[in-house]
Amino acid sequence: MKIIDCFWELKNLDRRVVEISIDKEDILDVDELLEGINNYDYAVVRVPANRVDVNIKLAELSFTFFECQYRISKSLQSFDFSNPLVKRIIPKIQFKEIRDRNDLEIILSQMTENMFSSDRITLDQNLGPKYGLRRYSNWLVTEFENNTSKILLAYYKNNPVGFSMYRECCNNVEALLGGLFEKYQALGLGILTPSILFLYSLTGEEHKFDKMITSISSNNMPVIEWYNYLGFNLLNTTYVYVKHIK
């Protein structure tokens, strides 16, 4: 069992947050768990699939199940660029790498409280959309200022329609955050969310990769359907529980 003090969440959520990860071989120590969350306002517990014993115990301790997190992947080699929905986008899509604060402000100004409507923080009645937006905005700024991720802005017909924040590691890319801006979410561009980094790979050899990896929530059925439609592979499933302590 790993206990992480998420000190950075204080400025995001106005709460002291702790996150606990339980591995598939861990024996749950209830006393250690309760001690671990004692000095916090909000606790998140991540549990691997098939640990029914842990799920039952967390329910007994008044934790609330909030979502499944699906870890998925797809290789660049297996991506179907001839798919009709993908082909329709390719001639009209352009990309801009975010290199200065003015470029980043384009993304931040387009992000709205409803953009991430299926997010765990947004859906939580004790938190809500205001905190969801603040949390993601702060994450983008932090990653940009620390130069720990790359941020990509997508234009469709010369309009900024969405973005992707990702990291490169061992010839793979991990998509951390992204999506369509709210005013473009009902215009038939949904396929851009799972395919943005694949489309970006067409712009030059330096943008190619072996495999894309990401995590998606069971609360976001439209996005799940898009990833399923494009044939992403399921790597693992994690159950996420939360508890408001104080």
N, C-alpha and C positions, 0 to 999 in steps of 0.2 A: 504494500500500500504506500503510495507516494502522496505526500501532503505539500501543496504549493501555496505559498502566500502570494496572492495576486495583488500586490501592492499598487500596481498601475491602474487597477479598476476603481480605486477611490475617486480619482478625478473623472472617471467615466460614469459611475453609478452612485456616487455619494455614499458608498457603503464599503466596509472592509470585507473583502471577498477571499475565500479559500477554495481551492479546487483539490479534490481527492481523486486519484486514479487507482483503480483496483485491477490488478492483473488476473489472468485466468487461473493462475495457480495459487493466488493469495488466499490465506485463511482470514476471514473478516474478524478483526478484533474490535468489538463494539466499544470498549472502553477507550481504545486508542482513537477511534473515529470521533467519539464525543469530545474527547480532550482536544482533538485536532481542530474542531469547529468552535470551540468554546469562546474564543475571543473575537469572533467575527459576526458580521451582520447577515451574511449571505453565503451559502455553501453550495458548491456544485460537485456532484459525485458521478464519475464515469465508470461504467461497469461493462465488461465484455459480454457478448452474447453467451447464452447457456449457463449463466450464473444465477439460476433461479433462487438459490438460497440467499444470495445477497439482495436480490430484488425484494424478496419477502421481508427480510430484516429491515431494509430501508423504509418500506411501507409502514412497518411497525414503529419506526422511529420518526414518523410523520414527514418523511421526504416525499416530494411529489415527482412522479415520472413526467418528463416534459417532452422528450423526443428521442428518436433513434438517429444516430449519426452514421451515415454510410460512407465508408472510405472506398473510392472507386478510381479506376484508371483506364487509359486507352493509349495505345501506341500511335505515333504519327504515321507509321507505315500502314496501319489498318484503317486510318480515317478515310472516309469516302467523299472525296472532293467532287465527285460526279453526282452526288445526291441533288435532286432538283431544288430543294430548299436552300442548300448551300450554294449551288451554282448561281442562283438568283441574286445572292448577296455579293458574291465576289467582285463583280465589275463596279459596284457602287460603294465599296467599303475602303476606307483609308485609316491609317493608324498614326498616332503621335506618341512618342515616348516622353514621359513627363520628366523634364530635366531642371525646371526652375519653379519657384513658388507661384508665379503667375499661371503657369500651365496647371499646377495642382489646384489652383483656385477655380478653374473651369469645372473640374470634377466636384469639388466641395460645394460650389454654388448650385449645381444641378441635383445634388443628393437631397432627398426629402424624407420626412418621417414615414411615409407610406411606401418608400422604395423597397424596404426590407420587411414587408408585412408579415412574413412567416418566421422571422427571427425570434429566438427564444426570449430575448430581453423585451422585444416589442410586444410579444403576446402575453407576457407576465403582467397581471393586473396590478401588481405591486411596483412595477417599473413602467413599461409602456414605450410608445414610439419615440418620445423625446429622448429617452435614455438610449434607445437603440441607435438613433441617428448620431447622438453625441459620441457613443462608443466607437462606431465605425469611422466617423470623421477623425477622431483622435488617433485611431489606429493607423489610418492613412498618413496623417501628418507625422507621426512618430517613425513609421517605416521610411518615409521620404527623408526626414531630417537625419536619421541614422544611416541612411543608404543601405538598408538591410533587405530591401525588396525592390523590384522593378514595377513601375506603374505604367499602364498602357491605356490611352484614350482612343476609343473607336468613333469614327465619323461615318455616317451613312448619308449619301447625297449631300455631303458637306456640312451636316449637322452632327454635333456631339451627341451620341445616343447611348453610350455605355462605356464601361471601363473594366480593367482587370488588374489586380495586384498579385504578383507572383514572385516566386524565388526559383533560382536555378541551382541544381545540385546533381552532380554525377551524370550529366547529359540528360537529366530529366527536368521537368518544370512542375512546381506545385502551385496550383491556383489557390490563393488564400481568400480573396474577396473580390467581388465584382458583380456585374449585372447590368441590366438596362435601366436608364433613368426613367422615372415614373411616367412622364408624358409620352414615352415611346413604347410602353409595355403592351399596348393594345393595337399595335400596328403591324403585327405579323413578323416581328423580328426576334421572337423568342429563341430561335435556334442560335442566335449570336452568343448567348450566354455560355453554353458549353463549347462553342466552336471558335471563340475569339482567338485563342492562342494558336490553334491550328491554321486559321486564316492568316494570322500574322506571320506564320512560318513561310508563307508563299512570297513574302516581300524580300527575302534574302537568305543566303546560306547561314549567316550568323544567327538567325532566329529559329533555326531548326532544332529539334530535340528528339530524343528517343521515345519518351513516354510522358504523358500528362497525368498528374495525380491530384485529386481534390477530395473534399468532404462535403456532403450535402445532408440537409435535414429532412426527416420524414414529414415535417410540417409543410414542406414546400412541394406539393404534388405536381404543379406544372413543370418545375425544374427537373424533378425526378423523371417525368415522362420524356422530357427532351434528352436527358442523358441516356435513358433506356432506348429511345428511338435511335440514337447514334451508336449504340452498341458498347457502351462502357462496361467494364468488368467490375464486379463487386469484390473487394479485397477483405473487408471485415465490417462488422456492425458493433456499435457501442451504444448502450443505453445511458441516457443522461437524466439524472435526478437533481432536484434543487430543493433548498430549504431556506426560508427567511427566518433568521434566528432571533433578531431583535428589531 
